[in-house]
Amino acid sequence: MTVWLKRGVIGDLCIAAQKGFGRVADLYEDKGKDVFCTSIRDGNHGAGSMHYIGQAFDIRPLGVSVSEIKQVLGKDFDVVDEFNHIHIEFDPK
């Protein structure tokens, strides 16, 4: 399994989001798929976006469902299907 970054993807993630990314990468690996990250702190996002504080990342949904990702991440992460990518953010309640 390989983790790919879209050209221009920059930024770091907070520790909790890094761990979440690792769990998602493990899920992709279990399915024999590569992970394609399309955004971390880069790009244009809505006001108050968790991207800007390193608590969110976007990936392409290649062979992995939102429900599978939610299952491996648990309740402290929001996982949203944004049509051409899956938005994942660390947002403990």
MIDREN-809135 format. One record per residue (C-alpha): residue number from 1; residue in one letter; x negated, y, z. Coordinates in Angstrom, 1 decimal. Each point is the difference from the previous one (the first is absolute). Last residue first. Layout:
BEGIN
r num: NUM | residu: A | u: X | v: Y | w: Z $
...
END
This chain:
BEGIN
r num: 93 | residu: K | u: 17.8 | v: 15.7 | w: 21.2 $
r num: 92 | residu: P | u: -3.4 | v: -0.6 | w: -1.5 $
r num: 91 | residu: D | u: -0.5 | v: 1.5 | w: -3.4 $
r num: 90 | residu: F | u: -2.9 | v: -1.6 | w: -1.8 $
r num: 89 | residu: E | u: 0.9 | v: 0.5 | w: -3.6 $
r num: 88 | residu: I | u: 0.5 | v: -2.1 | w: -3.1 $
r num: 87 | residu: H | u: 1.3 | v: 1.2 | w: -3.3 $
r num: 86 | residu: I | u: 0.5 | v: -2.7 | w: -2.6 $
r num: 85 | residu: H | u: -0.6 | v: 1.1 | w: -3.6 $
r num: 84 | residu: N | u: 1.8 | v: 0.5 | w: -3.4 $
r num: 83 | residu: F | u: 3.5 | v: -0.1 | w: 1.5 $
r num: 82 | residu: E | u: -0.6 | v: 1.7 | w: 3.3 $
r num: 81 | residu: D | u: 0.6 | v: -3.1 | w: 2.1 $
r num: 80 | residu: V | u: -0.5 | v: 1.1 | w: 3.6 $
r num: 79 | residu: V | u: -1.9 | v: -1.7 | w: 2.8 $
r num: 78 | residu: D | u: 0.1 | v: 1.8 | w: 3.4 $
r num: 77 | residu: F | u: -2.5 | v: -1.4 | w: 2.5 $
r num: 76 | residu: D | u: 0.2 | v: -0.4 | w: 3.8 $
r num: 75 | residu: K | u: 2.7 | v: -2.7 | w: -0.2 $
r num: 74 | residu: G | u: -2.0 | v: -2.8 | w: -1.5 $
r num: 73 | residu: L | u: -2.8 | v: 0.0 | w: -2.6 $
r num: 72 | residu: V | u: 0.1 | v: -3.6 | w: -1.2 $
r num: 71 | residu: Q | u: 3.8 | v: -0.1 | w: -0.3 $
r num: 70 | residu: K | u: 0.3 | v: 3.4 | w: -1.5 $
r num: 69 | residu: I | u: -2.4 | v: -1.0 | w: -2.8 $
r num: 68 | residu: E | u: 2.1 | v: -3.2 | w: -0.7 $
r num: 67 | residu: S | u: 3.2 | v: 2.1 | w: -0.1 $
r num: 66 | residu: V | u: -1.6 | v: 2.6 | w: -2.4 $
r num: 65 | residu: S | u: -0.8 | v: -2.8 | w: -2.4 $
r num: 64 | residu: V | u: -3.4 | v: -1.3 | w: -1.3 $
r num: 63 | residu: G | u: -0.6 | v: -0.9 | w: -3.6 $
r num: 62 | residu: L | u: -1.6 | v: 3.2 | w: -1.1 $
r num: 61 | residu: P | u: 1.7 | v: 2.8 | w: 2.1 $
r num: 60 | residu: R | u: -2.6 | v: 2.7 | w: -0.6 $
r num: 59 | residu: I | u: -1.4 | v: 1.6 | w: 3.1 $
r num: 58 | residu: D | u: 0.5 | v: 3.2 | w: 1.9 $
r num: 57 | residu: F | u: -1.7 | v: 1.1 | w: 3.2 $
r num: 56 | residu: A | u: 1.1 | v: 1.8 | w: 3.2 $
r num: 55 | residu: Q | u: -1.4 | v: 1.0 | w: 3.4 $
r num: 54 | residu: G | u: -3.0 | v: 2.0 | w: -1.2 $
r num: 53 | residu: I | u: 1.3 | v: 3.4 | w: 1.1 $
r num: 52 | residu: Y | u: 0.9 | v: 1.2 | w: -3.5 $
r num: 51 | residu: H | u: 1.6 | v: -3.3 | w: -1.0 $
r num: 50 | residu: M | u: 2.4 | v: 0.2 | w: 3.0 $
r num: 49 | residu: S | u: 2.0 | v: 2.5 | w: -2.0 $
r num: 48 | residu: G | u: 1.3 | v: 3.0 | w: 1.9 $
r num: 47 | residu: A | u: 1.0 | v: 1.9 | w: -3.2 $
r num: 46 | residu: G | u: 0.3 | v: -2.5 | w: -2.8 $
r num: 45 | residu: H | u: -2.9 | v: -1.5 | w: -1.9 $
r num: 44 | residu: N | u: -2.4 | v: 1.2 | w: -2.7 $
r num: 43 | residu: G | u: -3.1 | v: -2.0 | w: -0.6 $
r num: 42 | residu: D | u: -2.9 | v: -1.1 | w: 2.2 $
r num: 41 | residu: R | u: 0.1 | v: -1.1 | w: 3.6 $
r num: 40 | residu: I | u: 0.5 | v: -3.7 | w: -0.8 $
r num: 39 | residu: S | u: 1.4 | v: -0.7 | w: -3.4 $
r num: 38 | residu: T | u: 0.3 | v: -2.6 | w: -2.8 $
r num: 37 | residu: C | u: -1.5 | v: -3.1 | w: 1.8 $
r num: 36 | residu: F | u: 0.1 | v: -3.0 | w: -2.3 $
r num: 35 | residu: V | u: -0.3 | v: -3.3 | w: 2.0 $
r num: 34 | residu: D | u: -1.0 | v: -3.1 | w: -1.9 $
r num: 33 | residu: K | u: 2.2 | v: -3.1 | w: 0.1 $
r num: 32 | residu: G | u: -0.6 | v: -3.7 | w: 0.9 $
r num: 31 | residu: K | u: 3.1 | v: 0.0 | w: 2.2 $
r num: 30 | residu: D | u: -2.0 | v: -0.5 | w: 3.2 $
r num: 29 | residu: E | u: -2.3 | v: 2.8 | w: -1.2 $
r num: 28 | residu: Y | u: 3.0 | v: 2.4 | w: -0.3 $
r num: 27 | residu: L | u: 1.0 | v: -0.8 | w: 3.5 $
r num: 26 | residu: D | u: -3.5 | v: 0.5 | w: 1.3 $
r num: 25 | residu: A | u: -0.2 | v: 3.4 | w: -1.8 $
r num: 24 | residu: V | u: 3.3 | v: 0.9 | w: 1.8 $
r num: 23 | residu: R | u: -1.5 | v: -0.9 | w: 3.3 $
r num: 22 | residu: G | u: -3.2 | v: 2.0 | w: -0.8 $
r num: 21 | residu: F | u: 2.1 | v: 3.0 | w: -1.0 $
r num: 20 | residu: G | u: 1.8 | v: -0.2 | w: 3.4 $
r num: 19 | residu: K | u: -3.3 | v: -0.2 | w: 1.8 $
r num: 18 | residu: Q | u: -1.2 | v: 3.1 | w: -1.9 $
r num: 17 | residu: A | u: 3.3 | v: 1.7 | w: 0.8 $
r num: 16 | residu: A | u: -0.5 | v: -0.6 | w: 3.7 $
r num: 15 | residu: I | u: -3.6 | v: 1.2 | w: -0.2 $
r num: 14 | residu: C | u: 0.9 | v: 3.3 | w: -1.7 $
r num: 13 | residu: L | u: -0.5 | v: -0.1 | w: -3.8 $
r num: 12 | residu: D | u: -2.7 | v: 1.7 | w: -2.0 $
r num: 11 | residu: G | u: 0.2 | v: 2.1 | w: -3.1 $
r num: 10 | residu: I | u: -0.2 | v: -0.3 | w: -3.7 $
r num: 9 | residu: V | u: 1.8 | v: -1.5 | w: -3.0 $
r num: 8 | residu: G | u: -1.2 | v: 1.8 | w: -3.1 $
r num: 7 | residu: R | u: -0.1 | v: -3.0 | w: -2.3 $
r num: 6 | residu: K | u: 2.4 | v: -2.6 | w: 1.4 $
r num: 5 | residu: L | u: -1.6 | v: -2.2 | w: 2.6 $
r num: 4 | residu: W | u: -0.3 | v: -3.7 | w: -0.4 $
r num: 3 | residu: V | u: -0.2 | v: -2.6 | w: 2.8 $
r num: 2 | residu: T | u: -1.2 | v: -3.3 | w: -1.4 $
r num: 1 | residu: M | u: 1.2 | v: -3.5 | w: 0.9 $
END
